[in-house]
Amino acid sequence: MATIFSRIIAGEIPSYRIAEDEEHYAFLDINPYQLGHTLVVPKREVDYYYDLTDEELARLMAFSKRVARAIQEATHCRKVATLVLGLEVPHAHVHLIPINSEGDVAHGPLATKPTDEEMARIASEIASCIK
């Protein structure tokens, strides 16, 4: 059975798409720690991040770097935190979270979920910054 991320990539479940190439898909997390919190996933279903080949891992991180630069440009944050947790969905993925302090990731998802309009706006702004 396909993971929820594979279903998002296939368009079966809607997402706020940020960027995509042949191997990767980036989209906003629907339970963000900060507005602009993005997930980057390989299109190939692999449960554990460290089960990716060295080459796949390098390409995933290079793609993530492009997305992180766009997040930083669009949100004007100090840095973009990179988290690899891997327990919530059995599909390797990277969390990219705009931060201005370490506390921006320490408390978990935002208490108030962003509106659809806010999510669409930030997705568009980040996507427009992809180089």
PyMOL commands that set and color helices and strands:
alter all, ss='L'
color gray80, all
select helices_A, chain A and resi 4-9+49-51+54-75+103-106+116-128
alter helices_A, ss='H'
color red, helices_A
select strands_A, chain A and resi 17-20+24-28+38-42+79-83+94-99
alter strands_A, ss='S'
color yellow, strands_A
deselect
rebuild
show_as cartoon
